[in-house]
């Protein structure tokens, strides 16, 4: 039986503000939590023995990024006016079919608009955290050197797992 590598524990995650697509020299937060965007296709309804919801795989719904970071003057750099850029990097343990364990890098490149500027709860004895939400315009995900998502709403790019979901439509326009 052929086995595939098992992607396991995340060893750490760091987020950098990336104005103009270039990450800042210093991270905004270390050991943060990010929830990358979910890609959801727009849908339409057709009649086939009743209603059937069918995805339009050339169009996507709104995407958002969630960032949870320890509160600090550095993490405040994650909010700003206008289009903001971010680069999140993480290290993840992978067990190969041979049993060998290695660590790979994941990188998420995001551009978008901050939709929520947080304030931390003040709780004695507890670390303060802040939750940032970003409405995503550009999203690129690379894991272990392989590009999994490349989406740019402004440029009309929609590539998932090396499949261009817009190419058929773009040829006709």
Legacy VTK file of the C-alpha trace (Angstrom):
# vtk DataFile Version 3.0
C-alpha trace
ASCII
DATASET POLYDATA
POINTS 173 float
0.000 0.000 0.000
1.315 3.429 -0.939
1.208 5.873 1.903
1.305 9.636 1.832
3.144 11.972 4.192
1.244 12.918 7.332
1.179 16.640 8.026
1.129 17.067 11.782
1.894 19.566 14.495
2.407 23.256 13.745
5.658 24.218 15.483
5.142 27.981 15.371
3.566 30.800 13.360
4.836 34.331 12.807
3.067 37.160 10.983
4.729 40.113 9.293
3.139 43.286 8.005
3.999 43.362 4.294
3.391 46.801 2.848
3.852 46.780 -0.928
4.151 42.971 -0.776
7.511 43.023 1.047
7.547 41.707 4.622
8.802 44.062 7.318
12.152 43.261 8.906
10.486 42.488 12.244
7.366 40.402 12.790
4.208 41.923 14.242
3.682 38.783 16.319
5.325 35.452 17.136
3.262 32.375 18.011
0.123 33.839 16.544
-2.903 32.033 15.166
-4.162 32.627 11.648
-7.179 31.206 9.907
-6.567 31.487 6.162
-9.509 32.296 3.892
-11.981 29.630 2.861
-12.558 29.652 -0.890
-16.304 29.364 -1.487
-17.695 29.395 -5.000
-20.754 31.490 -5.812
-23.784 29.343 -6.559
-26.823 29.378 -8.788
-29.963 27.277 -8.842
-31.133 25.133 -11.752
-34.267 23.040 -12.056
-33.653 19.272 -12.212
-36.521 17.380 -10.624
-36.725 20.342 -8.281
-34.028 22.816 -7.291
-30.331 21.967 -7.527
-27.631 24.328 -6.275
-24.679 24.399 -8.682
-21.369 26.198 -8.017
-20.076 28.770 -10.490
-16.405 27.833 -10.268
-15.285 30.993 -12.023
-16.552 33.272 -9.219
-15.893 33.291 -5.489
-17.665 34.662 -2.451
-16.119 37.120 0.002
-12.989 35.790 1.706
-11.705 36.801 5.132
-8.540 36.245 7.130
-8.585 35.962 10.908
-5.433 36.807 12.892
-5.135 36.289 16.662
-2.019 37.789 18.228
-0.668 38.715 21.658
-1.312 42.423 22.245
1.792 44.577 21.902
2.913 47.751 20.170
4.240 45.454 17.404
0.910 43.748 16.782
-0.758 47.147 16.381
1.134 47.376 13.055
-1.340 44.840 11.639
-4.020 47.511 11.290
-3.938 50.463 8.981
-5.814 52.535 6.466
-6.357 51.220 2.951
-5.064 48.005 1.438
-2.814 46.146 3.897
-0.364 43.338 3.155
0.584 40.386 5.379
2.922 37.432 5.267
2.334 34.586 7.698
4.983 31.878 8.037
4.753 28.650 9.958
6.755 25.495 10.496
4.960 22.147 10.398
6.086 18.642 11.243
5.666 16.049 8.483
6.105 12.291 8.884
7.121 10.625 5.625
5.924 7.100 4.708
9.356 5.790 5.772
8.797 7.161 9.278
11.307 9.974 8.828
10.206 13.257 10.389
10.985 16.595 8.807
9.806 20.171 9.236
8.401 22.130 6.291
7.474 25.764 5.816
4.049 27.141 5.045
3.619 30.705 3.846
0.403 32.646 3.374
0.557 35.941 1.470
-2.503 38.156 1.955
-3.595 41.624 0.834
-6.848 43.077 2.056
-8.727 45.624 4.105
-8.845 45.509 7.899
-12.513 45.214 8.854
-12.040 45.017 12.625
-9.467 46.802 14.784
-9.488 44.988 18.122
-9.074 46.035 21.697
-7.794 43.502 24.205
-9.703 42.391 27.250
-7.920 43.333 30.457
-7.732 40.255 32.651
-5.148 40.200 35.484
-2.818 37.236 35.197
-3.829 36.493 31.606
-2.106 37.388 28.371
-4.060 39.862 26.273
-4.856 38.861 22.725
-6.280 40.753 19.790
-8.346 39.404 16.890
-7.919 41.132 13.537
-10.250 40.448 10.615
-9.271 41.224 7.046
-11.438 41.261 3.911
-9.156 39.527 1.399
-8.340 40.835 -2.092
-5.216 38.726 -2.802
-4.402 35.312 -1.334
-1.485 33.026 -2.085
-0.772 29.843 -0.106
2.490 27.888 -0.429
3.170 24.747 1.645
6.419 22.787 1.427
7.369 24.786 -1.677
4.153 23.955 -3.556
1.651 26.659 -4.442
-1.844 25.549 -3.417
-3.806 28.793 -3.949
-3.187 31.905 -6.026
-6.164 34.245 -5.983
-6.180 37.898 -6.957
-9.685 39.329 -7.163
-8.541 42.620 -8.725
-6.576 40.871 -11.495
-9.129 38.095 -12.088
-6.757 35.290 -11.027
-8.297 32.135 -9.553
-5.835 29.221 -9.450
-6.331 26.342 -6.999
-4.027 23.301 -6.992
-2.536 24.465 -10.325
-5.966 24.588 -12.016
-6.971 27.938 -13.518
-10.671 28.207 -12.759
-11.055 31.403 -14.829
-9.258 30.379 -18.050
-12.365 29.099 -19.845
-14.293 32.310 -19.136
-11.318 34.595 -19.832
-10.839 33.053 -23.310
-14.350 34.155 -24.237
-14.149 37.704 -22.916
LINES 1 174
173 0 1 2 3 4 5 6 7 8 9 10 11 12 13 14 15 16 17 18 19 20 21 22 23 24 25 26 27 28 29 30 31 32 33 34 35 36 37 38 39 40 41 42 43 44 45 46 47 48 49 50 51 52 53 54 55 56 57 58 59 60 61 62 63 64 65 66 67 68 69 70 71 72 73 74 75 76 77 78 79 80 81 82 83 84 85 86 87 88 89 90 91 92 93 94 95 96 97 98 99 100 101 102 103 104 105 106 107 108 109 110 111 112 113 114 115 116 117 118 119 120 121 122 123 124 125 126 127 128 129 130 131 132 133 134 135 136 137 138 139 140 141 142 143 144 145 146 147 148 149 150 151 152 153 154 155 156 157 158 159 160 161 162 163 164 165 166 167 168 169 170 171 172
